[in-house]
């Protein structure tokens, strides 16, 4: 147990004049350690043991020039690690980040910072206790100060909204002298023989959108990391330990654009011909019709499942939910709609406009399947564009037993909109029950693939958010080798409507 009482300057160890010598080159990024290129800025953040804190920052996909670990916020000049661990230097373990503000925003760094630890833990983090593990955010100018303070208030509200009502204890102050830690601590987790350890306690609660807490006049700090990044790579317990050492690759959260068709060479004698006009697709009221790239590809389900691809999707029309206790009818899966030529089918932002009940016309059904919590479902489905049920929630419901029974009988399961009762997903399709369940358990949420989506009722927005055409927030599309639709169980725990 470390010292959890902050010392006074008079109690601090004397320290020394000579500074710690570290390697000139960053072990992972290969850039110069003690250098700030022209146009770059510096941030100093502390959130527990600095090994994992540093790795989380150097792995951000772009804009990071270098990172370093060190000691700051206390009194002792140029302390050693052993001195800091006594609690008699006043320092906390911190990370210095040199970043390009034209490529990555300070707000992106702050979001990773808040979400990668428990900022309410006081003098410690996880099993590490002591003043050297306290949370801190230090600013170099007034803009950084305002962004830190506003983001703190926003994150406090987000924590409170999910029932975590402890006050944030993060120390916020002007940037003090940063003393480099010993060279063996620099990029420690990437070096051979490193002990895989990180005490950070991510709360798996998102920092609210910047537009909601942006200080006046600081629009230029708009985040550069898209929501698809956070949907795939947001901090979770032990994520830093499990992750590779290299910076996160762009193709893990961005979908590459298809290559453009080659034009005939000039003088080749080949005339460009337009494809014959396609029949107009069916249009769901209030939803933009599919573009040519989204139209159906005939015969896909016939090839995949050996049955007809004609007909409409196995959804049911809007109406009252099935009476509680009544036998659940099986949708007509033999006449499943053909898979679009390009997935996901992109929908307009207007799908999520304000309606009678948040983004939907009605609240969620009263008796949700598998014992899902009504309040959680209504909040996530209708009053939310970013948050999710906690990872692994679906395994604490009755879904697992129902899925086990369906697997034994060789039948798929059907997942209905919690608001309307429309069929949204059928799983498994095109893979085994075991493959569907293993992937869902691995990621923490029910995870569907293209062939398992009812594309008459499901859309993805430009930012990757997955929604129903009726305005229900479902989850996100994650380009995980192929499209994977990571969906909140509470959003698809409805009963099929009877009308």
C-alpha positions, -999 to +999 in steps of 0.1 A: +000+000+000+015+033-011+013+067+006-021+082-001-015+114+017-001+143-004+031+156+012+042+192+016+072+207-001+090+207+032+086+169+035+098+162+000+130+144-008+159+165-020+164+150-054+193+160-077+204+184-104+213+159-131+185+148-153+177+113-163+193+101-196+170+084-220+174+069-255+174+094-283+149+075-304+113+064-295+114+026-294+082+021-314+076+053-334+114+058-342+111+096-338+134+118-317+124+116-280+133+150-267+121+171-296+090+191-305+088+196-343+075+229-357+037+232-355+035+204-329+022+207-294+027+189-261+002+174-237+009+158-202-017+134-188-015+109-159-039+080-153-022+054-132+008+032-140+025+050-168+034+018-188-001+012-201-009+049-202+019+056-226+011+026-249-025+037-253-012+071-265+015+059-289-010+035-305-034+062-316-035+058-354-022+092-365-008+125-353+014+112-325+051+122-330+064+108-297+055+098-261+075+096-230+069+086-194+081+106-164+073+122-131+056+156-125+032+175-103+054+172-072+085+188-056+115+166-059+138+175-090+149+146-112+136+118-089+143+081-093+115+056-096+123+042-062+120+077-047+087+083-064+073+050-051+080+062-015+053+089-019+078+115-007+083+133-040+047+145-046+050+134-082+025+114-102+035+090-130+027+109-162+029+106-200+042+134-222+027+134-257+040+153-287+013+156-313+004+174-345-028+194-338-035+195-376-038+158-377-051+148-343-070+170-318-063+176-282-099+165-277-091+131-291-063+128-265-087+139-238-113+114-248-087+085-247-075+099-213-109+100-197-121+067-210-089+047-204-090+049-165-112+056-135-109+093-129-128+090-096-103+067-079-085+093-058-049+084-049-047+052-069-058+031-098-069-005-096-047-023-071-020+004-073-024+028-044-004+059-037-001+096-047+021+085-077-009+069-093-033+098-090-052+111-121-040+144-135-043+166-166-019+194-171-023+222-196+001+245-214-022+272-225-057+286-219-073+266-247-060+233-233-072+245-198-108+252-210-109+219-230-098+199-200-122+216-176-152+213-200-145+177-208-142+169-171-177+183-165-191+164-195-175+131-185-188+135-149-223+139-164-218+108-185-207+087-155-236+099-134-260+091-162-251+054-160-252+054-122-215+061-114-220+091-092-186+094-075-169+128-080-140+130-104-108+135-085-085+143-115-060+170-106-061+199-132-033+224-132-007+243-153+019+220-168+048+215-143+083+205-150+083+170-166+112+148-153+119+119-176+117+084-160+145+059-163+152+047-199+140+012-192+105+026-184+103+044-218+079+024-241+083-004-215+055-026-227+069-029-262+104-041-251+115-077-248+109-092-214+084-066-203+060-076-176+025-073-191+009-051-165-015-021-165-036-010-135-059+013-154-096+008-148-116+020-179-152+026-170-164+019-206-184+051-206-180+074-236-171+111-234-202+129-248-200+144-283-178+175-285-206+196-298-224+193-265-196+206-243-173+226-266-161+258-250-171+289-270-147+298-298-128+265-297-145+249-328-110+243-343-105+215-318-131+193-333-121+156-329-103+139-359-109+103-347-142+091-361-168+073-341-159+041-360-125+042-343-141+043-308-166+016-317-137-007-324-108+005-302-123+024-272-105+015-240-117-015-221-102-035-192-068-049-201-071-038-237-036-022-237-020-054-225-038-075-252-031-051-281-002-051-305+026-026-300+023-009-334+000+021-339-036+012-347-040+006-384-065+027-403-081-003-421-093-017-387-119+010-384-123+026-419-139+008-448-118+013-480-136+028-509-140+004-539-116+011-568-130+032-596-138+014-629-111+019-655-120+041-684-112+028-719-080+043-732-084+071-757-085+059-793-092+023-782-124+023-802-144+011-772-174+033-763-184+036-726-218+020-722-242+025-694-258-005-677-295-011-685-319+006-661-328-014-631-363-018-618-372+007-591-367-009-556-394-010-530-393+021-508-400+021-471-420+053-462-397+080-449-365+063-461-345+072-491-345+046-518-313+025-522-287+038-546-277+016-575-248+003-554-273-007-527-297-026-549-304-063-545-281-089-559-304-116-572-297-152-564-273-146-534-294-165-508-302-192-534-265-197-538-257-195-501-286-214-486-299-233-516-334-217-516-353-190-533-343-154-530-375-140-542-400-121-521-399-096-493-380-097-461-394-117-432-405-087-413-439-080-400-459-047-402-462-022-375-487-031-348-492-043-313-466-066-297-473-103-294-493-110-262-471-121-234-469-158-232-482-164-267-462-187-289-437-168-311-444-172-348-415-181-370-409-155-398-411-168-434-373-171-437-377-192-469-385-159-487-357-138-473-348-106-492-317-109-514-285-094-501-277-059-514-248-056-538-229-035-513-232-036-475-240-019-454-270-001-468-264+036-460-293+056-447-298+094-442-292+112-409-329+122-410-337+087-398-326+098-363-345+131-362-366+140-332-399+121-330-427+116-304-404+096-281-367+106-286-357+093-320-386+069-322-424+072-324-430+050-293-412+038-262-398+003-262-422-026-255-430-033-219-422-070-218-388-073-235-375-108-243-348-126-222-355-104-192-338-073-207-341-041-186-368-017-199-352+015-186-318+006-201-334-004-234-355+028-237-325+050-230-302+032-255-329+028-282-345+063-281-323+088-263-288+079-273-265+080-303-232+068-288-236+048-256-241+010-253-251-016-227-220-028-209-198-054-225-211-089-218-246-077-208-263-102-232-247-131-213-265-120-181-299-124-197-319-154-208-305-151-243-278-177-237-302-204-227-325-196-256-297-197-281-284-230-267-319-245-273-320-231-308-286-245-315-296-280-304-327-278-326-306-265-355-328-234-358-318-197-361-329-170-337-349-139-346-342-105-332-369-078-333-369-040-329-375-033-292-398-004-303-418-017-333-414-055-332-400-055-368-376-083-376-341-068-378-316-098-376-317-135-381-287-156-368-269-176-376-270-174-414-242-186-436-222-199-405-226-222-376-243-214-343-209-219-326-193-193-349-220-167-342-218-172-305-180-173-303-177-140-321-204-124-300-188-135-268-153-124-280-165-089-286-190-085-258-221-078-278-243-098-303-223-095-335-241-100-369-228-103-404-242-090-437-263-120-445-279-119-410-293-084-414-328-076-427-318-048-450-354-036-455-354-025-419-317-017-410-295+011-421-260+024-413-253+061-411-222+078-425-205+076-391-210+039-388-240+040-364-264+012-371-301+021-368-335+008-377-355+027-404-379+036-375-352+055-356-341+029-331-304+031-322-290-004-325-252-002-324-224+002-349-209-013-380-173-023-374-151-033-404-137-064-387-122-083-417-157-078-432-187-059-419-196-068-383-227-052-368-221-049-331-256-046-316-271-039-282-292-068-271-317-044-255-323-028-289-333-061-305-351-077-276-386-069-289-414-094-296-428-096-331-458-075-337-491-092-344-507-067-368 
